[in-house]
Amino acid sequence: MIGADEGAYEGMPVVVAGAGVSGAAAARVLRERGARVTVADADEQRAEPLRAEGFDVRPLDVPPPGTALVVTSPGWRPDAPLLVAAARAGVEVVGEVELAWRLRPEGAAPWLAVTGTNGKTTTVRMLEAVLSAAGLRTVAAGNVGLPLLDAVLADHDVLAVELSSFQLHWSSTVRPHTAVVLNIAPDHVDWHGTLDAYAAAKGRIHAPGTVAVHNRDDPGSVRLTARADVRVGFTLGSPAAGELGVVEDLLVDRAFPDVVGEATEVATLADIGVPGAHNVANALAAAALARSYGVPADAVRDGLRAFSPDPHRNALVAETGGVAWVDDSKATNPHAAAASLAAYPSVVWIAGGLLKGADVDDLVRAALPRLRAVVLVGTDRGPFLDALSRHAPDLPVEVVDRLDNAVMSDAVARARVLARPGDTVLLAPAAASMDCFRDYRQRGELFAAAVREAAA
């Protein structure tokens, strides 16, 4: 086991797989501790900045002789030749999250950790706002915000940590103070191999001694806490003892109450400034994490009031002619799109992209009562068309055939013709974006730009 003391890495030959943000951070921190670092990456654009800092950056399919540790970036799949070769040679492979945990100094800030298929970033940002409202020195870190390696070495009281399944796959000793799996739905099965393996990676967040928070309304989340020593639940319904939940318009805490045997009000539904039942669930999860750390109820309320979502997450772009235009480009899988659609009563839905094998039949069937019309974009339009023809053959559907950046302008133009006062035109693609766009951010930005241009 690699130690966290200052001299543990002195002279150690280490390979860092990936020259992106997390890989570059790992390479710098390890070199500061005296390690002999080689960075594996074939992308010259990523490699050049590190080469300018004196790092040896080159493509590698096997670790150089004598390598004692490989630190991999989350984008590297477990079947990458370098990682397979390292395992065969008996070289330990860890992720940057595991490395960050091992490098924490004495008295380091505890972690309040969040994972799940959807809602991670919103929950972590809510948690960050709540912890800040309590007067704690904190930051959102990990898969969002500050790189964990930077966060653990800075001066904080507590960290709000978002962890992806990729990061958790390569973590073995991470022990959060409290952790939650928000939900489990099919995603990233191409990376993990099976849905069970994906769920198991998420479940690693519930380490021995960690307070395990589960979503009572999500069976996958509940299963992952079955063996936890300390379990806390949250639900959109009325909470039982040991849970947080909703009573009328109040968010109440029966897990960490101020008075034993009574429920403590921590916020109202009106304190949550983003729409949708899924965001009420996210707020309850953030409250559970914060309350487990002793945060007072008024700080939960004040933090939720102060919270504003990251871009491209149910963001209102404009309201014109009685029509709301909402950017939820971050809804990159059917589970996320279902939650987004459920937040609005009458929707002109812009959907499509790269489904990566995901099934949309259940999504379309469940959304039908809310759908006024659909505009389809992207490569994988066929599954949407098939589901719509079976379940709603009379629903107006427009198909944008082009596969370039301009597809969003065409989609907005067609949605504008279909929408009526009282409708929400919702970009919730249920699919990845890389067929037409750089990433979900660019997709959302081009949607917003097209909406504003049409409204001008």
N, C-alpha and C positions, 0 to 999 in steps of 0.2 A: 504493500500500500504506500503510495507516494505521500509524503508528509507535507504539512503546510508551513514548516519552519523556513526561515530565510535561506538556509543553505541547502535545502532538499534538492534543488534543481541545478546547483553549481556544477558545470561541466557535463550535464546530462545531454546526450544526443536526442533531440525531440523533432518529430515531423509534425507540422501543422497542415492538415488537409483543408485547403481552401484559403484564398487570399481576399475574401470578402470582408465585411465589417467585423464579424465575430472572429474570423481567422486572423485578421490583422491585429485585433486587440490581443488575442492569445499569443501571437508571435512576439509582440512588443513586451508584454508582461513577462513572458518566459525568458526573453533575452535579458531583461532587467534583473532577473534572478540568476543569471549566469548560465542559462542553458545554451547549448549549441543548436540553433534552430534552423531547420530546413523547411521551406514552405512548398507544398505540392499544389501546383495549379498550372493549367495549360493556357489560361486566358491571359494574353499579354496586357490587355487593358487593366485587369486587376493586379497583375504581377508588377507592373512598372513602378507604382508608388512605393511598394515595399523594397524593390531592388534599389530605388534611390536612397532608401534608408540603410542599405548595406546588407539586406537579407538575400540569401540564396533561394531563388524561386525558380522552380522548374517542374515539368510534368514528371510524375512518378507513378509507376504501377506496383513497385515493391519498395519497402522501406530500406534505406541504406544500411549496410552492415553495422551492427552495434547500436541501432536505434533502441532506446529504452521505453519510449512512450510515443503514441500517436494521438494527437488532439484533432478531432474531426469537426468540421462545420456541419450544421444541421441539414444542409442541402445534399450532402453526400449520402447515398443509399448504402445500406449494409453490404450489398453485393458489389460495391466498387472494388476493382482489383487491388488497390492499395490496402484497403481495410481487410479484405479477405486474406491477402498475403501476410499482413501484420498478425492477424489472429492465428494463422497457421504457424508462424514463427514464434508464437508465444509472447508477442509484444502487446502490452495492454493498450486498448483503444478507449478513449474517453471523449466526451463532448465538452464544449466550452462551459456548459452549466456545471458539470462535474468538476472541471478544473477550477471554476470560480468558487465552488463550495470548499474545495481543498485549500484554496489560497486565502480564505477568510482569516483575518488577524484575530488575536485574542480579544474576546468581548465583542465580536462582530455582530452587526444588526441581524436579528432573526428574520426569517422569510415568512410572509403570508402569501401562499402560492395558489395560482389559478391555472387550470387547464380545462379542456372540453372541446367538442367539435366546433361550437359556435358561442359567441359572447365573451370570449376571453379578454379581448382588449377593452371592451366597454366595462366589464367587471373590474379589471385591474385599474382602469382610469377612475372609476367610481371609488374604489378602495383608496387610491392615492389621494383623492379629494377629501374623503372622510378622515384619513389619518392626518392630513394637513390641517383640517378643521379642528382636530384634537390637539394641535400644537406640536405634533411630532415631526422630527426631521425625517423625511421620507422621499422616495422617488419610485416611479414605475420603471421596471427594469426587466431584462430577459428578452423575450420575443417581441417586446415593444419598448419604446423609450430608450433609456441608457443601457449600453451593454453591461451584462452582469459583472464582468471582470472589472469594469470601472466602478460599478455601484458598490461592490463588496469592499473595495479598497478606499472608498470615500467615507465621510463621517455622517452616518445616518443612525437614527434610532431603530427603524424597522423598514423593511423593503416590501413593496407590492410587486410580486414577481409573476410574470406570465411565462408559462412553459408549454412548448409544443410537444406533440408526440415524438417528433424527431429528436428533440433535445432530451426528452425523458428516456428514450431508447438507450442512450449512451450514458445514463446516470446510474450510479450504483450506491453511493453513500449519502446522497442529498437527503436532509432531514428538516423539512419545513416545520415551523411552529404549528401552523394550521394550513390545510390544503383543501381545495375543492375541485371535483370534476363536475363541471356544469351540466354536461349532457354527453351522450354517445350516439353518433349516427354514422353511417358509412361515409368515409372520407380517407384519402391517402392510402387506400388499400393497395394501390400500385407500389407504394414505397414499403409498406409493412408486410405485404404478402397476403394477409387475411384480415378480416374484421376483428377476429379474436386477438390477433397479435397487436393490432392498432389499439384495441381497448386495454390490453395488458400493459402496453407502453404508457397509456394515460394513467393506469392504476398505480404505476410506480411512484406517483406523487404522494401516495398514502404510505409513507415510511413508518416503521415502528416508532411509537412515541409521538407521532404527529396527530393532532386533532383532525379527524377526517370528516369533512362536510360533504353531504350529498344532497342532490335534488330529488325530493320525494316523488316528484311528478315524472321522473325519468328513470325507467327500470335499469338502464345501463349504469347510470350514476350510482344508484342504490346498491347494485351488485358489487361494485368495486370497493365499497366500505364494509362488506359483510364481515370481514375478519379484523376490522380496526378495533383498537382498545377503547378509543373514545370517538363516538359518532354523534354528529349534529346534523339535523335535517333542515331544509327549507322547502316551502310549498306555496303555491298561489292560493291554496285553501286555508282553512283555519288550522293553526298549528297545534300539534300535541305537545306534551311536555318534552323538552329537549329539541324543540324546533323553532324556527322563525316562520311567520306566515302573514296572511292578510285577513283582517277582520273588518268587514265593511270597507271603509276607505283608509284603514290604518295598517301600517307595517308594524307588527308586534314581535317581541322577542320572548320566547319561553325557554330558551336554552341558557341564556346568561342574564336572567332577570335581575333588576335592581332590588326587588323584594322577593325572597324565596316563596314559590308557590303562586306568584302573580305574574301576569304578562306586562312587559314594559313596552310602551309605545316608543318607537324609534324614528318614525317619519309618517307622512301621509302619502297617498298616491299622487297628490298634487305637487309634492316635493320632487318628483321624478320628472325631469324636463324632457324626456324622450319618449315617443309613443310606443305602444305595444306591450302585450303581456310578457313577452320574453325579456323586456327591459325591467319590468317589475321583478322578475326572477333574478336578473343580474344584480339589481339593487339589494335584494334579500341575501344573495350570496356575499356581496361586498360587506353588508352589515354583519353577517355571521362571522366572517373573517376578522373584521374590526372588533366586534364585541368579544371574540375569543381572546383578544389581546388587551381587553380592559378599556376600550374606547367608550366614553359616555354616550348616552342616547342622543343628547343634543348635538354632538359632533357628527353623528350619522346623519341627522336631519340637515345640518348646515352643509355638510360635504355633498350630499345628494343635490341640494339646491344649487350649489356652486358648480357642479359637474357640467361639462359640455362635451359631447361626443367627438371622437376623432373624425376626420373627413371621411365621406363615402359610407357612413353608417346611418341610414335613415335620416339623411340631412335634407332639410327643406331648401330647395334651390330657389324657388319662386312661386308666387301665386298670381295667376293671370286669368281674368275672365271667369273667376270662380273655380279654376282648376289648380290643384296643388301639384307641383313637380318635385319628386323626392328621389334623391340619389342614395341607393343602397348597393352600390357596386361591390361592396365587400361581401354581399351574399353570394358566395362563390360555389355553393353546393345546395342541393334541394332542401336540406334541413334548415339552413339559414334563410332561404327564400320563403319557406312556409311560414316561419316566424314573422318575417317582414310583411307578407301578404295579409296575415291575420290582423295586422295593426290598422287596416284601412277598410272602410265598408264598400267602396265602389272603385275598382281599379282598372285602369288601362295599363297592362303589364308589358314591360319590355324585358324579354328573356332570351337566353341562348348564349352559346359560346362553346367551350370544350367541356363536355360532361365527364370525360375520363371513366366511362362505363357506368355512371350513376343512372338510376332509374327515376323517371319523373312522373310515372303514372299516378302514384299516390298523391304526389304534390298537386298535379293538375286537378284530380278528382276533389281533393279537399278544398282547393281554392275556388271552385266553380261558383259558389254563391256570391263571391265578391267580384268576379270578373265581368267587366263590361266589354272588353276587347283585349286582344293580344297582338303585340308586334314582336316578331321573331328575328333574331340576328345570329350571326356566327356560324361556325362549322356544323355543329350538331343540332340542326333544326329538326331533323327527322323524328327523333323520339318525342319532341313536343307536339309536332303535327299529328303523329299517330295517336297520342293520348287525347289531344283535343278533338280529333275526328271521332274517337270512340265515345267520349264523355260529353262533348258539347259541339255537335256538328253544326249548329246554327250560330255559334259565337263568331263575331267578326274577328278575322285573323289576317294580319298583314305580314308578308315575308320580305325581308330586305336581303337581296341575293349577294351583294358585294361583300368582300372579305378584306377590307382595309379600314384605316382610321375614319374615313368619311362615312362609314356605316352608321355612326351615331347621329350625324346630322340628318340622314334619311329617316332613321327610326323616330327621332323627335318630330320631324315634319309629319310623318304618318300618324303618330300618336296625337298630334295637335288636331288633326282632322277628326279623329275618333272620339276625343274627350268631350265631355259635357260638363256644365257647371255642377259642382259637387263631387266630381271624380278626382282621384289621385292618379297621376301618371307616375308609375313606380318602376324605376330601374332596379330590379332584383333578379339578376340573370340566372341564378341557380347553377352557374357554370363558371369555369375558369376563363381567363381573358386573353390568353397568349396567342389565339388564332388571329386576332385583329389588332391587339394592343400590346404595349410593353408589359402592363400589369393592370390590376384592378383599379389602381389609382388613376392611370391615364384614361381608362375607360370612363371613370366617374367624372374626371375633369372635362373630357370632351362632351359628355352628356350635359354637364352644367353649362359649358360654353355654348352649346347648341340651343339650350333652353333660353339662355339670356339673349342670344342673338335673335331668336324667334320672337321674344317679348319686346325687343327694342322698337 
